[in-house]
Amino acid sequence: MCTGKCSKVIAISLYVLAGVSIICNIIAFFPDWSTMYAKLDREENGARITDEVKYMGGVIGGGIMCLIPAVHIHLTSSNGCCANRCGMFLSIGFAAAGVVGALYSLATSALGLSNGPVCLFTETPTSVPGWGRPFLNNYLGDSDLWTKCIEPEGVVEFNLGLFATLLVVASLELVLCGIQIVNGLFGCICGTCGSREEA
């Protein structure tokens, strides 16, 4: 496969992954599919939404920082002014920015999975419920602990699904941007396989 076609495949894949990343991060602001918690979070200075959601790793890192390189990489793959060695050279820098964005998204989603959600919980059946993060220890292997969270309903599964999706998406973006760095290097040195390449 020539480097131009490879760039096109990578760019189209990055469009889809960046879209999924942005959507997952936005949905994570609405646990239990309710806007109430986002509103209360704003009014009470961060008491209801998981911190890692507010870091916007899916929107900024896996979204915007991978979407901008995807646009340039896609332009590089076309038979226009960017389908040349210079365009492939620039795609290396854009792909490196995508790597940074994917790493940011990967880090925030891994932290979100590790720390667990913010919820209304009780330590013991007789204690008074309070808002916080009851799962700062290992909770992923023991689903019986998930019943500690009283509100929002199903918040553990909600955060687990979204952060796991963000983790997988960020990993794929990282791999694709890494491949594009190598592809861009080959395209810069060898050309893009166009029939009339302009150097």
C-alpha positions in Angstrom: 0.0 0.0 0.0 1.4 3.4 -0.9 1.8 6.0 1.8 -1.0 8.3 0.5 -3.6 5.5 0.7 -2.3 4.5 4.1 -2.8 8.1 5.3 -6.3 8.1 4.0 -7.2 5.0 5.9 -5.6 6.4 9.1 -7.4 9.8 8.7 -10.9 8.2 8.2 -10.3 5.9 11.2 -9.2 8.9 13.3 -12.4 10.9 12.3 -14.6 8.0 13.7 -12.5 7.5 16.9 -12.4 11.3 17.6 -16.2 11.5 17.3 -16.7 8.5 19.6 -14.2 10.1 22.1 -16.0 13.4 22.1 -19.5 11.8 22.5 -18.4 9.6 25.4 -16.9 12.5 27.3 -20.0 14.6 26.8 -22.3 11.8 27.9 -20.1 11.2 31.0 -21.3 14.6 32.3 -24.8 13.2 32.7 -24.8 10.2 35.0 -28.2 8.4 35.2 -29.0 10.3 32.0 -29.9 13.3 34.0 -28.7 16.9 33.8 -29.4 17.4 37.5 -25.9 16.2 38.6 -24.1 18.5 36.2 -26.2 21.5 37.5 -25.6 20.6 41.1 -21.9 20.1 40.4 -21.6 23.6 39.1 -23.6 25.1 42.0 -21.7 23.2 44.7 -18.2 23.5 43.4 -17.5 20.0 42.1 -19.5 17.7 44.4 -21.4 15.5 41.9 -19.4 14.9 38.7 -16.2 12.7 38.6 -13.1 14.8 38.3 -11.7 12.9 35.4 -14.8 13.7 33.3 -14.1 17.4 33.9 -10.5 17.1 32.7 -12.1 16.7 29.2 -9.7 14.0 28.1 -12.2 12.7 25.5 -13.0 16.1 24.1 -9.6 17.8 24.2 -7.2 14.9 24.0 -8.9 12.1 22.1 -11.2 14.5 20.2 -9.8 17.9 19.1 -6.1 16.9 19.4 -6.7 13.9 17.1 -9.3 15.5 14.9 -7.0 18.3 13.7 -4.2 15.8 12.7 -6.9 13.7 11.0 -7.9 16.6 8.7 -4.3 17.3 7.7 -3.5 13.6 7.2 -6.6 13.3 5.0 -5.5 16.3 2.9 -2.1 14.7 2.6 -3.6 11.6 1.2 -5.5 13.4 -1.6 -4.0 14.2 -5.0 -3.9 18.0 -4.4 -1.3 20.4 -3.2 -0.6 18.6 0.0 0.0 15.2 -1.6 3.8 15.6 -1.7 6.8 15.1 0.4 6.3 18.4 2.3 2.8 17.4 3.2 4.0 14.0 4.4 6.7 15.8 6.5 4.1 18.0 8.1 1.9 15.0 8.8 4.6 13.7 11.1 4.2 16.8 13.3 0.4 16.6 13.3 0.5 12.9 14.1 2.9 13.6 17.0 0.3 16.1 18.3 -2.3 13.3 17.9 -0.1 11.1 20.0 0.0 13.7 22.8 -3.8 14.0 22.7 -4.3 10.3 22.7 -1.9 10.0 25.7 -3.8 12.6 27.6 -7.1 10.9 26.9 -5.6 7.5 27.8 -4.3 8.9 31.1 -7.5 10.6 32.2 -9.6 7.5 31.3 -7.3 5.2 33.1 -7.5 7.5 36.2 -11.3 7.6 35.9 -11.4 3.8 35.8 -8.9 3.4 38.7 -10.5 6.0 41.1 -14.1 5.2 40.4 -17.1 7.5 40.2 -18.4 10.2 42.5 -21.6 9.1 44.1 -23.8 9.3 47.2 -22.7 6.4 49.4 -22.6 5.0 52.9 -19.6 3.2 54.4 -21.8 1.1 56.7 -25.6 0.5 56.7 -26.0 2.7 59.8 -23.8 5.7 58.6 -25.1 8.9 57.1 -24.9 9.0 53.3 -22.4 11.5 51.8 -21.1 12.5 48.4 -17.6 11.3 47.5 -15.4 8.6 45.9 -15.8 5.3 47.8 -13.8 3.3 45.3 -10.3 4.8 45.5 -9.1 1.2 46.2 -9.6 -1.7 43.8 -13.3 -2.1 43.0 -13.2 -3.4 39.5 -12.9 -7.0 40.4 -15.6 -7.0 43.1 -19.0 -6.0 41.8 -20.6 -6.5 45.2 -18.9 -3.2 46.3 -20.8 -1.3 43.6 -23.9 -1.3 45.7 -22.3 1.2 48.0 -23.4 3.9 45.6 -26.9 5.0 46.2 -27.2 7.8 43.8 -26.9 8.4 40.8 -28.4 5.0 40.0 -26.0 2.7 38.1 -23.2 5.2 38.2 -20.5 2.6 38.5 -21.5 0.8 35.4 -22.1 4.1 33.6 -18.6 5.4 34.3 -17.0 2.0 33.8 -18.5 1.7 30.3 -17.7 5.2 29.2 -14.1 5.3 30.6 -13.4 1.8 29.2 -14.6 3.0 25.8 -12.4 6.1 26.1 -9.5 3.9 27.1 -9.9 1.7 24.0 -10.4 4.6 21.7 -7.4 6.5 23.0 -5.3 3.3 22.6 -6.4 2.9 19.0 -5.7 6.6 18.3 -2.3 6.3 19.8 -1.5 3.3 17.5 -2.9 5.0 14.4 -1.0 8.3 15.0 2.2 6.2 15.7 1.7 4.4 12.4 1.2 7.8 10.6 4.5 9.1 12.0 6.3 6.1 10.4 4.1 6.4 7.3 4.9 10.1 7.0 8.6 9.5 7.4 8.4 7.0 4.5 6.3 9.4 2.4 8.7 12.2 3.1 11.7 10.1 2.0 10.2 8.0 -0.8 7.2 10.1 -1.9 3.5 9.4 -1.8 3.3 7.0 -4.9 1.5 9.6 -7.0 1.9 9.3 -10.7 3.0 12.9 -11.0 4.3 13.8 -7.6 5.4 17.4 -7.0 8.2 17.5 -4.5 
